[in-house]
Amino acid sequence: MAFSVLYNLSILFVAAGLVLIATSLHLERRARGFRRRMKNLLQLASRDIEPLELPALAWPELADSGWKHLAWQGTWFGQPVTGELGEFSEFGKAPAASSNTNKISKPISPLTLEISGGDEARLTLTLTHTAPGGEKRMFAEHLARVFILLLETRLRARTEALSAALAERARLSLYLQHDMRNLAQWVTWVSADFAACTTPEALLAAARRLRDNAPLARERAERLIDALGQRPASESPQLIDLRQTVAQAAQLAGIAPEIDGEAQAWVTRTLLARALDNLFSNLAAVWRDAIAVNPHLQLRTTEDAVAELHFHCPWPADSTPLAPEKLFEPFASGRPGGLGLGLYQARKSLREAGGDLQAKPAVSGVNFLLRLPAQAP
């Protein structure tokens, strides 16, 4: 009897061992298939694929893992989108009671996931598998979630690229708005200059000022036309005579400052012109109305090769002085009718050019410091 028991136990252990070996071989085979399908799926990440094309390209690997149906619906930049792959039969429904066993099989629940790329794109995806559970369903769900992650990554990359493009367009529109205002202010100043002429001599002097300013005004107008026509011009930094450039920008704004010192700056000419136009156009009205003498500007080059421009501007007579933190804040203006963009854009342009614009409020006005690299890096 003892021999019979031992014999039966040995048979049982052998059978259990064979079951474990078969199970491990089965799992190993499924794992190899999972790794192969995962590798093929991840290769899609390196390809230039439109987000809505990804489901069709990933479907062979998903179907190979047991998914029988993939459906999606949602919105794509304002348009409704729907699609499906595979065949939806009875896999997503609870099977009817079996006539042989009178038992109801476990229903197969679909996998539903939602992805979004902000307000512009939202998708709901539903995948239906042949199995309600087990290792086959587990491997398939891992594969499906990687596919969803790839799709969401592509979706977010597209919407973030759009957001970046719109932000850049908004930035350029902000520049253009103030550039056009500056040019319109110059036209207003020239018109007022001619309207105030009461003698032939005064008229001749106004005509000479217009002649001197016309080349600069034309340059600014052509820059606006290029920007509005979306003809970006590539421009490299160069060594620029600051004394001459500052004098021309001030003259275009209708002021004739006294400039002490000399300095050169390594800067992109367009960025410097935009910064000076915004700066002087923003301050010219104050200088023309508030002082009896011309503005005084000082140029110098520091020991660490930085070109600096120092000057003082009084507060407008009919305004409340801005708090220090408000001086460069967009849409915060210290004078009636101001857009509050001049100083903001002047500082931004200088920073893009590798420099900076600083302002320190005082009782009588604001002390400005413009800094730019004095030589090539």
GITAFEN-V126259 format. One line per field, one symbol per residue. ss: DSSP state (@ for helix, = for strand, . for the rest). psi: psi as a letter, one per 20 degrees, with the letter a starting at -180 (. if undefined). burial: # if it has 9 or more other C-alpha atoms within 8 Angstrom, else .. A space follows every 50 residues. Layout:
BEGIN
ss = ???
psi = ???
burial = ???
END
This chain:
BEGIN
ss = .@@@@@@@@@@@@@@@@@@@@@@@@@@@@@@@@@@@@@@@@@@@@@.... @@@@@@@@@@@@@@..==========..========.............. ..........======....=========....@@@@@@@@@@@@@@@@@ @@@@@@@@@@@@@@@@@@@@@@@@@@@@@@@@@@@@@@@@@@@@@....@ @@@@@@@@@@@@@@@@@@@@@@@@@@@@.........====@@@@@@@@@ @@.....===...====.@@@@@@@@@@@@@@@@@@@@@@.....===== =....=========.........@@@...............@@@@@@@@@ @@...======...=========....
psi = ghhgghghhgggggggghggggghhghhghhghggghgghghhhhjqnpq giigghhihghghhjipippqqqbqnlippqqrqqapodjhjqpqrpphg ikqpqpqopropqpqqmbihppqppppprhqharhghgghhgghhgghgg ghghghhghhhgggghhgghghhgghghghgghhhgggggghghhipiqh ghghhhhghgghiggghgggghhgggghjlmppppqqrppohgggggghg hhikqnqppqrqqqqoqpggggggghghghhhighgghhiqirqqpqpqr prhklppqoprpprqqhkrppqqgiihjpqjoqjqpiqhkighghggggh hhjjbrpqpoqrgibppqoppqpirq.
burial = ..........................#..##..#..##.##..#...... ...#...##.###.############....#...#..#..##.##..... ......##.#....###..#############...######.##..##.# ##.###..##..............##.###.##.##..##..##..#... .##..##..#..#..##..##..#.##..........######.###### #######.#..########.##############.##..#...####### #...############..#.......###..####....########### #.#####.#.#...###########..
END
